[in-house]
Amino acid sequence: MNGRSQTVRFGSFEVDLQSRELRKHGHRLKLPEKPFQILELLLDQAGEVVTREALQQRIWPGVRLGFDRSLNTAVNTLRRVLNDSPEKPRFIETRSKRGYRFIAVVEKAQSTQSQSITAQAPLPSVAILPFENQSGDPDTEYLSDGITESIIGSLSRLPHIRVMARSTVFRYKGQQIDPQDVGRRLNLGAVLTGRVAQHQKRLIVGTELVDVTNGWRLWGDSYNRELSDIFAVQEEIANEISQKLLLKLTGEEKRLLGKRYTENVEAYRDYLRGRYYVNKLSREALEKSLGCYQQAIEKDPNYALAYAGLADAQGMFAIFGLRPAREVMPKAKEAALKAISLDASLAEGHVALAGVLKVYEWDWQGAEREYRLALELNPNYAAAHHSYADYLAATGRTQEALREIKKAQELDTLSLVYSMEIAWHWYMARDYERARQQSEKTLEIEPGFTPAQHTLGIALEQMGQHEQAIAALKIARRASGGNPVTVATLAHAYATAGKAADARKALRELMETAQRAHVPPYWVALVHAGLGNTEAAFEWTEKALIERDVWLVWLQREPRFDCVRNDPRFERALRTIGLSVPRER
């Protein structure tokens, strides 16, 4: 047969859905029909819970007596063949009294049936765990973190390798962990650990690369160099990893791996400090990050990556509602354009520019062009997939948005942000039950994660479960320290629950905050819409348009504005931001 059949890959396994074969490293494994059907269904809905009821209807239709025993036997057989464990699952997770969930990254490809052995093996994959700071000085933490990020960044530019993204690996920072166990949890082939110490002007780095399958040490080395040799050390480590994972690099890929964005070590250290602070996501830390990026640029005016970092940091002040968009977004655009002018191949610069075009200038075509270019330059850039997903969701392209955010999550498996963003996209798609489930899934990982409490609350509100919604949103407000977004969201939930007095009290709190700090007008408009104050809602919407409030990008999709959606002024507002006609794809 010369037809085409779909091959699904996970870990070292691959499934040919046409010939109905499970293989490991090209060798066929014996798997009975019922366990294969379970695997097929789990793979088709990877990342989501497949209920016992769905399994019964699909695989044992009409069977009542003996179903539980049959299901348990089939799942145990499947786990045995995959060498999986219900206590520490790598592939199949049991959800008590509900069903099962496939938790590993799944890759789909097309294979030719005429080939005797499929196909190409899964891409080599690696996690660079946070290097340990052995200097004994917390002020040099930025150096160990920065070296980790730099190696991740270098390897992620290569097309034929999967590199686990920063936020996933940094969840293991400071923990006593077994690298092989981490690799198994993340479904990877190899894991790199490292240690960094700075003694005066000497840089001491130790590394070890471990094969996850058998625990063998693939490579390890130690470096005792001048601090000025930091670039060479990072390049040597990245090269060693690529060689040990048997990557055959083209000349262009070798150039990418060894690319330096600056030759100035002090500028590079300032850039690393900027990255260190921006990842803390507080107002004070963002202020420090701006200073660090600007110092890096002063030391090397041609440092494209520092300009891209500066653009991102400026934009975050508007996204988090800390400063008016008109104050920071023009500066973000200027920095992004400068980054691109210095290095047109820098994906980070194109993503930063796309963000400004999307949330501030409402140039939708220009933003999409920049996102597509960034992803072409670096398909492994999780933040680009994430930001592009928001673009697609805001413009009504729901299915494309979900594909992009799930791609970001594949690259950054343990990212709480991406897990929560999936819930946000389901909410904007008006699938509130899935938004609720995804929010709860995120909170199972990190119960104190405020954004997931927020998405849980707004999903419950739309489902009419007002008391539960208010309870979740109270937690979000308290955990955020009274951030205006959480106060406004709680006020709206009070209003829709018929608790107008509580809603007005929260609104007064919001306006008192506006006397001493910036409050995005979009959120004030939302509260008035919930209270039925239509005139005030449009007054604040107009203020948001004048300020070019970055949250307006969600105006077309936000269910909480449905109560004013038929007003001609709402259509005019949509036309102003270029989103007058909803698009579903």
C-alpha positions as CSV (number, residue, x, y, z in Angstrom):
1,M,0.0,0.0,0.0
2,N,1.2,3.4,-0.9
3,G,-1.3,5.4,1.1
4,R,-0.4,7.8,3.9
5,S,-1.0,6.9,7.6
6,Q,-0.6,9.1,10.7
7,T,2.1,8.3,13.2
8,V,1.8,9.6,16.7
9,R,5.0,9.8,18.8
10,F,5.6,10.2,22.5
11,G,8.8,9.5,24.4
12,S,10.6,6.6,22.7
13,F,7.3,5.2,21.5
14,E,5.4,5.7,18.2
15,V,1.9,4.5,17.2
16,D,0.9,3.8,13.6
17,L,-2.9,4.4,13.7
18,Q,-3.4,2.9,10.2
19,S,-1.6,-0.4,10.8
20,R,-2.5,-0.2,14.5
21,E,0.9,-0.9,15.8
22,L,2.8,0.3,18.8
23,R,6.6,0.5,18.3
24,K,9.6,1.4,20.5
25,H,12.8,2.4,18.7
26,G,11.3,0.9,15.5
27,H,10.5,-2.5,17.1
28,R,6.9,-3.6,17.3
29,L,5.4,-4.3,20.7
30,K,2.6,-6.7,21.4
31,L,-0.5,-4.8,22.6
32,P,-4.0,-6.4,22.7
33,E,-6.9,-4.6,20.9
34,K,-8.7,-3.2,24.0
35,P,-5.5,-1.5,25.5
36,F,-4.7,-0.2,22.0
37,Q,-8.1,1.4,21.7
38,I,-7.6,3.0,25.1
39,L,-4.2,4.4,24.1
40,E,-5.7,5.6,20.8
41,L,-8.4,7.5,22.6
42,L,-6.0,9.0,25.2
43,L,-3.7,10.2,22.5
44,D,-6.5,11.8,20.6
45,Q,-7.4,13.8,23.7
46,A,-3.9,14.2,25.1
47,G,-3.8,16.6,28.0
48,E,-7.5,16.2,28.8
49,V,-9.3,13.8,31.0
50,V,-11.0,10.9,29.2
51,T,-13.8,9.8,31.5
52,R,-14.6,6.2,32.4
53,E,-18.0,6.8,30.8
54,A,-16.4,7.8,27.5
55,L,-14.2,4.7,27.6
56,Q,-17.2,2.5,28.3
57,Q,-19.3,4.0,25.4
58,R,-16.4,3.8,22.9
59,I,-14.8,0.5,23.8
60,W,-17.3,-1.5,25.8
61,P,-20.7,-0.3,24.5
62,G,-23.7,-1.8,26.3
63,V,-21.5,-3.6,28.9
64,R,-22.4,-3.0,32.5
65,L,-21.4,-6.1,34.5
66,G,-17.7,-6.5,34.7
67,F,-16.9,-3.2,33.0
68,D,-14.7,-1.9,35.9
69,R,-12.6,-5.1,36.0
70,S,-12.2,-5.1,32.2
71,L,-11.1,-1.5,32.2
72,N,-8.7,-1.9,35.0
73,T,-7.1,-5.0,33.4
74,A,-6.8,-3.2,30.0
75,V,-5.2,-0.1,31.6
76,N,-2.8,-2.2,33.6
77,T,-1.8,-4.1,30.5
78,L,-1.2,-0.8,28.6
79,R,0.9,0.6,31.5
80,R,3.0,-2.6,31.6
81,V,3.8,-2.4,27.9
82,L,4.7,1.3,28.3
83,N,6.7,0.6,31.5
84,D,4.6,3.2,33.2
85,S,3.6,3.5,36.8
86,P,0.3,4.7,38.3
87,E,2.2,6.1,41.3
88,K,4.7,8.1,39.2
89,P,3.1,8.3,35.8
90,R,5.1,9.4,32.8
91,F,2.3,8.8,30.3
92,I,-1.1,7.8,31.8
93,E,-2.3,9.6,34.9
94,T,-5.3,8.3,36.9
95,R,-7.9,10.9,37.8
96,S,-9.7,9.4,40.8
97,K,-13.3,8.4,40.1
98,R,-13.2,10.3,36.8
99,G,-10.9,8.6,34.3
100,Y,-7.5,8.9,32.8
101,R,-5.3,11.6,31.2
102,F,-2.3,11.3,28.8
103,I,0.3,13.7,30.3
104,A,3.3,13.3,27.9
105,V,4.0,15.5,25.0
106,V,2.6,14.1,21.8
107,E,3.9,14.7,18.3
108,K,2.0,13.9,15.2
109,A,3.6,13.2,11.8
110,Q,2.8,11.5,8.5
111,S,4.6,8.2,7.7
112,T,4.5,6.2,4.5
113,Q,3.0,2.7,4.9
114,S,5.3,1.2,2.3
115,Q,8.2,1.5,4.7
116,S,9.0,-1.6,6.6
117,I,10.0,0.4,9.7
118,T,8.5,3.8,10.3
119,A,9.8,6.3,10.4
120,Q,11.9,8.8,11.9
121,A,12.7,8.6,15.6
122,P,11.4,11.4,17.9
123,L,13.5,14.5,18.0
124,P,16.4,14.5,20.5
125,S,15.2,16.3,23.7
126,V,17.0,17.9,26.6
127,A,16.4,19.9,29.8
128,I,19.0,22.4,31.0
129,L,18.3,22.4,34.8
130,P,19.1,25.7,36.6
131,F,22.8,25.9,37.3
132,E,23.5,25.9,41.1
133,N,25.1,29.1,42.4
134,Q,28.1,28.0,44.5
135,S,29.6,31.4,45.0
136,G,27.9,31.8,48.4
137,D,26.8,35.3,47.3
138,P,23.1,35.7,46.4
139,D,24.0,38.8,44.4
140,T,25.6,36.5,41.8
141,E,22.5,34.5,41.4
142,Y,21.8,36.3,38.1
143,L,25.0,34.7,36.7
144,S,24.0,31.1,37.3
145,D,20.5,31.8,36.1
146,G,21.8,33.7,33.1
147,I,24.2,30.9,32.0
148,T,21.3,28.5,32.2
149,E,19.0,30.7,30.1
150,S,21.7,31.4,27.5
151,I,22.4,27.7,26.9
152,I,18.6,27.1,26.6
153,G,18.4,30.0,24.1
154,S,21.3,28.8,22.0
155,L,20.0,25.2,21.7
156,S,16.4,26.3,21.1
157,R,17.4,28.0,17.9
158,L,18.2,24.6,16.4
159,P,15.3,23.1,14.5
160,H,16.0,19.4,15.2
161,I,16.0,19.3,19.0
162,R,13.4,19.8,21.7
163,V,14.7,22.0,24.5
164,M,12.5,22.4,27.6
165,A,11.8,26.1,28.2
166,R,12.9,28.3,31.0
167,S,9.8,28.4,33.3
168,T,9.5,24.6,33.3
169,V,13.1,23.9,34.3
170,F,13.2,26.8,36.8
171,R,10.4,25.1,38.8
172,Y,13.2,22.8,39.9
173,K,15.5,25.6,41.1
174,G,16.9,25.1,44.5
175,Q,15.5,21.5,44.9
176,Q,17.4,18.4,45.7
177,I,16.4,16.3,42.6
178,D,17.4,13.3,40.7
179,P,18.1,14.5,37.1
180,Q,17.0,11.1,35.6
181,D,13.7,11.3,37.5
182,V,13.1,14.9,36.2
183,G,13.9,13.8,32.7
184,R,11.3,10.9,33.0
185,R,8.7,13.3,34.3
186,L,9.2,15.7,31.4
187,N,9.5,12.8,28.9
188,L,13.0,13.9,27.7
189,G,16.0,12.0,26.4
190,A,18.7,13.9,28.4
191,V,19.2,16.3,31.3
192,L,22.1,18.7,31.9
193,T,23.0,19.9,35.4
194,G,25.6,22.5,36.3
195,R,27.3,24.5,39.0
196,V,28.7,28.0,38.8
197,A,31.0,30.0,41.0
198,Q,32.6,33.4,40.6
199,H,35.8,34.1,42.5
200,Q,36.9,37.7,41.8
201,K,37.5,37.6,38.0
202,R,37.5,33.8,37.7
203,L,34.5,31.8,36.4
204,I,34.2,28.2,37.6
205,V,31.6,26.0,35.9
206,G,31.0,22.3,36.2
207,T,28.5,20.3,34.0
208,E,27.1,16.8,33.7
209,L,24.8,15.4,30.9
210,V,22.8,12.4,31.8
211,D,20.9,9.9,29.6
212,V,17.4,9.7,31.1
213,T,16.7,6.2,29.7
214,N,19.6,4.4,31.6
215,G,21.1,7.1,33.9
216,W,24.5,6.9,32.1
217,R,26.7,9.9,32.1
218,L,26.9,11.1,28.5
219,W,29.4,13.9,29.2
220,G,30.7,16.1,31.9
221,D,33.4,18.8,32.2
222,S,34.7,21.6,34.4
223,Y,35.9,25.0,33.4
224,N,38.1,27.4,35.3
225,R,38.4,30.5,33.1
226,E,38.7,34.2,33.2
227,L,35.2,35.8,33.6
228,S,35.8,37.3,30.1
229,D,35.6,33.8,28.7
230,I,32.0,33.3,29.7
231,F,30.8,33.4,26.1
232,A,33.3,30.7,25.0
233,V,32.3,28.5,28.0
234,Q,28.6,28.7,27.1
235,E,29.3,27.9,23.5
236,E,31.4,24.9,24.4
237,I,28.7,23.5,26.6
238,A,26.0,24.0,23.9
239,N,28.3,22.4,21.3
240,E,29.0,19.4,23.6
241,I,25.3,18.8,24.2
242,S,24.6,18.9,20.4
243,Q,27.4,16.4,19.7
244,K,26.4,14.0,22.5
245,L,22.8,14.0,21.3
246,L,24.2,13.1,17.8
247,L,22.9,16.2,16.1
248,K,24.3,16.7,12.6
249,L,24.5,20.5,12.3
250,T,24.7,22.4,9.1
251,G,27.0,25.3,8.8
252,E,24.2,27.7,9.4
253,E,23.1,25.8,12.5
254,K,26.7,25.9,13.8
255,R,26.7,29.6,13.3
256,L,23.4,30.0,15.2
257,L,24.7,27.9,18.1
258,G,27.8,30.0,18.4
259,K,26.1,33.4,17.8
260,R,27.1,36.2,20.2
261,Y,24.9,39.2,20.6
262,T,27.7,41.2,22.3
263,E,31.4,40.9,22.9
264,N,31.2,43.1,25.9
265,V,31.2,41.0,29.1
266,E,30.0,43.8,31.3
267,A,27.1,44.6,29.0
268,Y,26.3,40.9,29.0
269,R,26.3,40.8,32.8
270,D,23.9,43.8,32.9
271,Y,21.6,42.0,30.4
272,L,21.6,38.9,32.6
273,R,20.7,41.0,35.6
274,G,17.9,42.5,33.6
275,R,16.5,39.0,32.7
276,Y,16.9,38.0,36.4
277,Y,14.8,40.9,37.6
278,V,12.1,40.9,34.8
279,N,11.3,37.2,35.7
280,K,10.3,38.3,39.2
281,L,7.3,40.2,37.8
282,S,7.0,42.8,40.5
283,R,6.9,46.6,40.1
284,E,10.2,47.1,41.9
285,A,11.9,44.3,40.0
286,L,10.6,45.6,36.6
287,E,12.1,49.0,37.5
288,K,15.4,47.4,38.2
289,S,15.3,45.4,35.0
290,L,14.8,48.7,33.0
291,G,18.0,50.1,34.6
292,C,20.0,47.0,33.9
293,Y,19.0,46.8,30.2
294,Q,19.8,50.5,29.7
295,Q,23.2,50.0,31.3
296,A,23.8,47.1,28.9
297,I,22.9,49.3,26.0
298,E,25.1,52.1,27.2
299,K,28.1,49.7,27.3
300,D,27.2,48.2,23.9
301,P,24.9,50.4,21.8
302,N,24.7,47.6,19.2
303,Y,23.3,45.0,21.7
304,A,20.1,43.9,19.9
305,L,19.1,41.4,22.6
306,A,19.3,44.1,25.3
307,Y,16.9,46.3,23.2
308,A,14.5,43.4,22.9
309,G,14.6,42.9,26.6
310,L,14.0,46.6,27.2
311,A,11.0,46.5,24.9
312,D,9.5,43.5,26.8
313,A,10.0,45.1,30.2
314,Q,8.4,48.4,29.1
315,G,5.4,46.5,27.7
316,M,4.9,44.6,31.0
317,F,4.2,47.9,32.9
318,A,1.1,48.3,30.7
319,I,0.1,44.7,30.7
320,F,0.2,44.6,34.5
321,G,-1.6,47.9,34.7
322,L,1.3,49.6,36.5
323,R,1.6,52.5,34.0
324,P,-0.6,54.0,31.2
325,A,0.0,52.4,27.9
326,R,0.7,55.8,26.3
327,E,3.6,56.3,28.6
328,V,5.4,53.0,28.0
329,M,4.3,51.4,24.7
330,P,5.9,54.0,22.4
331,K,9.2,53.3,24.2
332,A,8.7,49.6,23.8
333,K,8.1,50.0,20.1
334,E,11.2,52.2,19.8
335,A,13.3,49.5,21.5
336,A,11.8,46.7,19.5
337,L,12.5,48.5,16.2
338,K,16.1,49.2,17.3
339,A,16.6,45.5,18.1
340,I,15.3,44.4,14.7
341,S,17.4,47.1,12.9
342,L,20.5,45.7,14.6
343,D,19.6,42.0,14.0
344,A,16.7,41.2,11.7
345,S,17.0,37.5,12.6
346,L,16.3,38.1,16.3
347,A,12.9,36.4,17.1
348,E,12.7,38.2,20.4
349,G,12.7,41.6,18.6
350,H,9.9,40.6,16.3
351,V,7.7,39.2,19.1
352,A,8.3,42.4,21.1
353,L,7.2,44.5,18.1
354,A,4.2,42.3,17.4
355,G,3.0,42.8,20.9
356,V,3.1,46.6,20.5
357,L,1.3,46.4,17.1
358,K,-1.3,44.2,18.7
359,V,-2.2,45.7,22.0
360,Y,-1.3,49.4,21.4
361,E,-1.5,50.3,17.7
362,W,-4.2,47.8,16.8
363,D,-2.3,46.9,13.6
364,W,-3.6,43.4,13.3
365,Q,-2.0,42.6,10.0
366,G,1.3,43.9,11.0
367,A,1.2,42.0,14.3
368,E,0.5,38.7,12.6
369,R,3.3,39.3,10.1
370,E,5.8,39.8,12.9
371,Y,4.5,36.8,14.9
372,R,4.8,34.5,11.8
373,L,8.3,35.8,11.1
374,A,9.4,35.2,14.7
375,L,8.1,31.6,14.7
376,E,9.9,31.0,11.3
377,L,13.1,32.2,12.9
378,N,12.7,30.2,16.1
379,P,10.0,27.5,16.1
380,N,11.0,26.5,19.6
381,Y,10.3,30.0,21.1
382,A,7.5,29.2,23.5
383,A,6.8,32.9,24.3
384,A,6.2,33.5,20.6
385,H,3.6,30.8,20.4
386,H,2.0,32.1,23.6
387,S,1.8,35.7,22.4
388,Y,0.5,34.7,19.0
389,A,-2.1,32.5,20.6
390,D,-3.5,35.7,22.4
391,Y,-3.6,37.5,19.1
392,L,-5.6,34.6,17.5
393,A,-8.0,34.4,20.4
394,A,-8.6,38.1,20.5
395,T,-9.5,38.1,16.8
396,G,-11.8,35.1,17.2
397,R,-9.7,32.4,15.6
398,T,-10.3,30.0,18.5
399,Q,-9.0,26.7,17.2
400,E,-5.8,28.2,15.9
401,A,-5.3,30.0,19.3
402,L,-5.7,26.7,21.2
403,R,-3.2,25.0,18.9
404,E,-0.7,27.7,19.5
405,I,-1.0,27.9,23.3
406,K,-0.8,24.1,23.5
407,K,2.3,24.2,21.4
408,A,3.7,26.7,23.9
409,Q,2.8,24.3,26.7
410,E,4.5,21.4,24.9
411,L,7.7,23.5,24.8
412,D,7.3,24.6,28.4
413,T,5.5,21.7,30.1
414,L,5.3,23.0,33.7
415,S,4.6,26.6,32.9
416,L,1.7,27.8,35.1
417,V,1.2,30.7,32.9
418,Y,0.6,28.6,29.8
419,S,-1.6,26.2,31.7
420,M,-3.7,29.1,32.9
421,E,-3.8,30.7,29.4
422,I,-5.4,27.6,28.0
423,A,-8.2,28.2,30.5
424,W,-8.4,31.9,29.4
425,H,-8.8,30.8,25.8
426,W,-11.5,28.3,26.6
427,Y,-13.2,31.2,28.5
428,M,-13.0,33.5,25.5
429,A,-14.3,30.6,23.4
430,R,-17.3,30.5,25.8
431,D,-16.6,26.9,26.8
432,Y,-16.8,27.7,30.5
433,E,-16.8,24.1,31.7
434,R,-13.4,23.5,30.0
435,A,-12.2,26.8,31.3
436,R,-13.1,25.7,34.8
437,Q,-11.5,22.3,34.4
438,Q,-8.3,23.8,33.1
439,S,-8.1,26.4,35.9
440,E,-8.6,23.6,38.5
441,K,-5.9,21.6,36.8
442,T,-3.5,24.5,37.1
443,L,-4.4,25.0,40.7
444,E,-3.7,21.4,41.4
445,I,-0.1,22.1,40.4
446,E,0.2,25.4,42.3
447,P,-2.8,26.2,44.6
448,G,-1.6,29.8,45.2
449,F,-1.4,30.8,41.6
450,T,-3.5,33.9,41.4
451,P,-4.2,34.1,37.7
452,A,-5.7,30.6,37.8
453,Q,-8.0,31.6,40.7
454,H,-9.0,34.5,38.4
455,T,-9.9,32.3,35.4
456,L,-11.6,29.9,37.7
457,G,-13.8,32.7,39.1
458,I,-14.8,34.2,35.8
459,A,-15.7,30.8,34.4
460,L,-17.8,30.0,37.4
461,E,-19.5,33.4,37.1
462,Q,-20.5,32.7,33.5
463,M,-21.8,29.2,34.6
464,G,-24.1,30.9,37.1
465,Q,-22.3,29.5,40.1
466,H,-22.1,32.9,41.7
467,E,-21.1,32.0,45.3
468,Q,-18.3,29.8,44.1
469,A,-17.1,32.4,41.7
470,I,-17.0,35.1,44.4
471,A,-15.1,32.8,46.7
472,A,-12.4,32.2,44.0
473,L,-12.2,35.8,43.1
474,K,-11.8,36.9,46.8
475,I,-8.8,34.6,47.0
476,A,-7.4,36.1,43.8
477,R,-7.8,39.7,45.1
478,R,-6.2,38.9,48.5
479,A,-3.3,37.0,46.9
480,S,-2.6,39.8,44.4
481,G,-2.5,42.5,47.1
482,G,-5.5,44.2,45.7
483,N,-4.4,44.5,42.1
484,P,-7.1,46.6,40.2
485,V,-7.8,43.8,37.8
486,T,-8.8,41.4,40.6
487,V,-10.8,44.1,42.4
488,A,-12.7,44.9,39.2
489,T,-13.3,41.3,38.4
490,L,-14.7,40.7,41.9
491,A,-16.9,43.8,41.6
492,H,-18.4,42.5,38.4
493,A,-19.1,39.1,40.0
494,Y,-20.9,40.8,42.9
495,A,-23.0,42.7,40.4
496,T,-24.1,39.7,38.4
497,A,-24.9,37.8,41.6
498,G,-27.3,40.6,42.6
499,K,-25.0,42.0,45.3
500,A,-25.1,45.5,44.0
501,A,-24.0,47.1,47.4
502,D,-20.9,44.9,47.5
503,A,-20.2,45.7,43.8
504,R,-20.4,49.4,44.5
505,K,-18.1,49.1,47.5
506,A,-15.5,47.4,45.4
507,L,-15.9,50.0,42.7
508,R,-15.2,52.8,45.3
509,E,-12.1,50.9,46.3
510,L,-11.0,50.9,42.7
511,M,-11.6,54.6,42.3
512,E,-9.7,55.3,45.5
513,T,-6.8,53.4,44.1
514,A,-7.0,55.5,40.9
515,Q,-6.3,58.6,43.1
516,R,-2.8,57.4,43.8
517,A,-1.9,54.8,41.1
518,H,-2.8,53.9,37.6
519,V,-6.0,51.9,37.1
520,P,-6.7,50.7,33.5
521,P,-10.0,52.3,32.5
522,Y,-11.0,49.1,30.7
523,W,-11.7,47.5,34.1
524,V,-13.7,50.4,35.4
525,A,-15.9,50.2,32.3
526,L,-16.3,46.4,32.9
527,V,-17.6,47.1,36.5
528,H,-20.1,49.7,35.3
529,A,-21.3,47.3,32.6
530,G,-22.0,44.7,35.2
531,L,-23.9,47.1,37.4
532,G,-26.0,48.2,34.4
533,N,-24.5,51.7,34.4
534,T,-24.5,51.8,30.6
535,E,-23.6,55.5,30.2
536,A,-20.7,55.2,32.7
537,A,-19.5,52.0,31.0
538,F,-19.2,53.8,27.7
539,E,-17.6,56.9,29.3
540,W,-14.8,54.7,30.7
541,T,-14.6,52.7,27.4
542,E,-13.9,56.1,25.6
543,K,-11.2,56.8,28.2
544,A,-9.7,53.4,27.5
545,L,-9.7,54.2,23.8
546,I,-8.0,57.5,24.3
547,E,-5.4,56.0,26.6
548,R,-5.1,53.0,24.2
549,D,-5.6,50.6,27.1
550,V,-3.9,47.3,26.2
551,W,-6.8,45.3,27.6
552,L,-9.1,46.6,24.8
553,V,-7.8,43.8,22.5
554,W,-10.3,41.5,24.3
555,L,-13.3,43.7,23.8
556,Q,-14.7,41.7,20.9
557,R,-14.5,38.4,22.8
558,E,-15.2,39.3,26.4
559,P,-18.6,37.7,27.5
560,R,-19.0,40.2,30.4
561,F,-19.6,43.0,27.8
562,D,-22.5,41.1,26.2
563,C,-25.0,43.3,28.1
564,V,-23.9,46.4,26.0
565,R,-22.9,44.6,22.8
566,N,-26.0,45.7,20.9
567,D,-25.4,49.4,21.6
568,P,-24.1,51.3,18.5
569,R,-21.4,52.8,20.7
570,F,-20.0,49.3,21.3
571,E,-19.7,48.7,17.5
572,R,-18.0,52.1,17.1
573,A,-15.5,51.1,19.8
574,L,-14.8,47.8,18.0
575,R,-14.3,49.6,14.7
576,T,-11.8,52.0,16.4
577,I,-9.6,49.1,17.3
578,G,-10.1,47.3,14.0
579,L,-12.2,44.4,15.4
580,S,-15.7,45.3,14.2
581,V,-16.4,42.0,12.4
582,P,-16.0,38.8,14.5
583,R,-14.0,36.1,12.8
584,E,-14.3,32.4,13.5
585,R,-11.8,30.0,11.9
